[in-house]
């Protein structure tokens, strides 16, 4: 009788080894799939980050206490963004004071030194020669958040932002741009224009 019990015991032991091997194999496949999924989502998240770059920023103030600010914003991230907030020295700039141009925001134009222009409705004379030319830009008033595709830029002029007066000439102001999850902050000196 003991022989029968030994035989049954060996049978069970063999079945346990097969099940243990299957469990280890399935667990390995599930863990491997999890690592691949997690690694893929990490890679995709890192390549599609939102990022903006602000350049060529200026703030001008005239003796009659009118002011203008100008700067270029470029989407340097991996997906489209919308500029949702612009503030100078902590004061939000309302959309009715924002003028922009995405069509003429080429690499050359965003690197060209911007000039003070207090008649924003006629456009900006980029080369300051007083003559509107093909590469001088027209500005459109913003009607909502300014959208930028990957690698695209916009030239923005602000009409009389943040209550900047002639007494602010020579001071540095903080310019802050918020575009989705991305933000850019830059210090800009106020220059007096006669």
C-alpha positions as CSV (number, residue, x, y, z in Angstrom):
1,X,0.0,0.0,0.0
2,X,2.8,2.4,0.6
3,X,3.8,2.0,-3.0
4,X,0.5,3.4,-4.2
5,X,0.9,6.4,-1.9
6,X,4.4,7.1,-3.2
7,X,3.2,6.9,-6.8
8,X,0.4,9.4,-6.1
9,X,2.8,11.7,-4.3
10,X,5.2,11.7,-7.2
11,X,2.4,12.4,-9.6
12,X,1.3,15.5,-7.7
13,X,4.9,16.7,-7.4
14,X,5.4,16.6,-11.2
15,X,2.1,18.6,-11.8
16,X,3.3,21.3,-9.3
17,X,6.5,21.8,-11.2
18,X,4.7,22.3,-14.5
19,X,2.3,24.8,-12.9
20,X,5.1,26.7,-11.2
21,X,6.9,26.9,-14.5
22,X,3.8,28.3,-16.2
23,X,3.3,30.8,-13.5
24,X,6.9,32.0,-13.7
25,X,6.6,32.2,-17.5
26,X,3.3,34.2,-17.5
27,X,4.6,36.5,-14.8
28,X,7.8,37.2,-16.9
29,X,5.7,38.0,-20.0
30,X,3.4,40.3,-18.0
31,X,6.3,42.1,-16.4
32,X,8.1,42.4,-19.7
33,X,5.0,43.9,-21.4
34,X,4.7,46.3,-18.5
35,X,8.3,47.5,-18.9
36,X,7.8,48.0,-22.6
37,X,4.5,49.8,-22.1
38,X,6.0,52.1,-19.4
39,X,9.2,52.8,-21.4
40,X,7.1,53.6,-24.5
41,X,4.9,56.0,-22.7
42,X,7.9,57.7,-21.0
43,X,9.6,58.1,-24.4
44,X,6.4,59.5,-26.0
45,X,5.8,61.9,-23.0
46,X,9.4,63.2,-23.3
47,X,9.2,63.9,-27.0
48,X,5.9,65.8,-26.8
49,X,6.7,68.3,-24.1
50,X,5.4,71.9,-24.3
51,X,8.1,74.5,-24.5
52,X,8.3,78.2,-25.5
53,X,11.1,80.6,-26.1
54,X,10.8,84.4,-25.8
55,X,13.3,86.5,-27.7
56,X,13.9,90.0,-29.0
57,X,11.9,91.6,-26.2
58,X,11.5,95.4,-25.8
59,X,9.4,97.9,-23.8
60,X,9.3,101.5,-25.0
61,X,7.7,104.4,-23.2
62,X,7.0,107.9,-24.7
63,X,7.1,111.2,-22.9
64,X,3.2,111.3,-23.2
65,X,3.1,108.1,-21.1
66,X,2.1,105.8,-23.8
67,X,4.0,102.5,-24.0
68,X,4.6,99.6,-26.4
69,X,6.1,96.2,-25.8
70,X,7.3,93.8,-28.5
71,X,8.7,90.3,-28.4
72,X,8.8,87.1,-30.4
73,X,7.5,83.8,-29.0
74,X,8.6,80.5,-30.6
75,X,7.1,77.1,-29.9
76,X,10.2,74.9,-29.3
77,X,8.3,72.0,-27.9
78,X,7.0,68.8,-29.5
79,X,3.3,69.7,-29.9
80,X,1.0,72.7,-30.7
81,X,0.4,75.2,-28.0
82,X,-1.7,78.3,-27.3
83,X,-0.5,81.4,-25.6
84,X,-3.0,81.8,-22.9
85,X,-1.5,84.5,-20.7
86,X,0.9,87.4,-21.1
87,X,1.9,89.6,-18.1
88,X,4.3,92.4,-17.5
89,X,5.5,93.1,-13.9
90,X,2.8,90.7,-12.6
91,X,-0.1,92.5,-14.4
92,X,-2.0,90.4,-16.9
93,X,-2.3,92.0,-20.4
94,X,-5.9,91.9,-21.7
95,X,-6.4,90.5,-25.2
96,X,-7.6,93.8,-26.6
97,X,-4.0,95.2,-26.1
98,X,-2.4,92.3,-27.9
99,X,-1.4,92.5,-31.6
100,X,0.3,89.6,-33.4
101,X,1.6,88.3,-36.7
102,X,2.4,84.6,-37.2
103,X,2.6,84.8,-41.0
104,X,5.7,87.1,-41.1
105,X,7.3,85.5,-38.1
106,X,10.2,84.0,-40.0
107,X,13.6,83.2,-38.5
108,X,15.0,86.4,-40.0
109,X,12.1,88.7,-38.9
110,X,12.1,87.4,-35.3
111,X,15.8,88.1,-35.1
112,X,15.5,91.6,-36.6
113,X,15.6,94.3,-34.0
114,X,12.0,95.4,-33.3
115,X,11.2,99.1,-33.2
116,X,8.8,101.2,-31.2
117,X,5.6,101.7,-33.2
118,X,2.7,103.6,-31.6
119,X,0.4,103.1,-34.5
120,X,-0.1,99.4,-34.3
121,X,-3.1,99.3,-36.8
122,X,-0.8,100.3,-39.7
123,X,1.8,97.6,-39.0
124,X,5.4,97.7,-38.0
125,X,8.2,99.1,-40.1
126,X,10.8,96.5,-39.2
127,X,13.8,98.3,-40.7
128,X,12.8,101.7,-39.3
129,X,13.2,103.5,-42.6
130,X,9.7,105.0,-42.6
131,X,8.6,103.0,-45.7
132,X,6.3,100.0,-45.6
133,X,8.1,97.3,-47.5
134,X,7.3,93.6,-48.4
135,X,9.1,92.4,-45.2
136,X,7.5,94.9,-42.9
137,X,4.8,93.3,-40.9
138,X,1.1,94.0,-40.3
139,X,-0.3,93.2,-36.9
140,X,-3.8,91.8,-36.2
141,X,-5.6,92.3,-32.9
142,X,-5.8,89.0,-30.9
143,X,-9.4,87.7,-30.6
144,X,-8.4,84.7,-28.4
145,X,-5.4,82.7,-27.4
146,X,-2.6,82.8,-30.0
147,X,-2.0,79.2,-31.3
148,X,1.4,78.0,-32.5
149,X,2.3,74.8,-34.2
150,X,5.6,73.0,-33.6
151,X,8.6,75.2,-34.5
152,X,6.4,78.2,-35.5
153,X,6.7,81.7,-34.0
154,X,4.7,84.8,-33.5
155,X,5.7,88.5,-33.3
156,X,3.6,90.2,-30.6
157,X,3.2,93.9,-29.9
158,X,1.4,95.1,-26.8
159,X,-0.3,98.5,-26.8
160,X,0.2,100.4,-23.5
161,X,0.6,97.4,-21.3
162,X,0.8,97.3,-17.5
163,X,0.3,101.0,-17.0
164,X,4.0,101.7,-17.8
165,X,4.7,105.5,-17.6
166,X,7.6,107.7,-18.4
167,X,8.8,107.4,-14.8
168,X,9.4,103.7,-15.4
169,X,12.1,104.4,-18.0
170,X,15.3,102.7,-17.2
171,X,13.7,100.1,-14.9
172,X,13.6,96.4,-15.6
173,X,10.2,94.7,-15.9
174,X,9.4,91.0,-15.8
175,X,7.7,89.7,-19.0
176,X,5.9,86.3,-18.4
177,X,4.4,84.1,-21.1
178,X,2.1,81.1,-20.3
179,X,1.3,78.6,-23.1
180,X,-0.4,75.5,-21.8
181,X,2.1,73.7,-19.4
182,X,5.0,75.8,-20.8
183,X,6.1,79.2,-19.5
184,X,8.8,81.7,-20.2
185,X,10.0,84.6,-18.1
186,X,12.3,87.3,-19.2
187,X,13.6,90.6,-17.7
188,X,13.1,93.6,-20.0
189,X,14.4,97.1,-19.6
190,X,12.1,100.0,-20.3
191,X,13.6,102.4,-22.9
192,X,12.4,106.0,-23.2
193,X,11.4,107.2,-26.7
194,X,11.1,110.9,-27.5
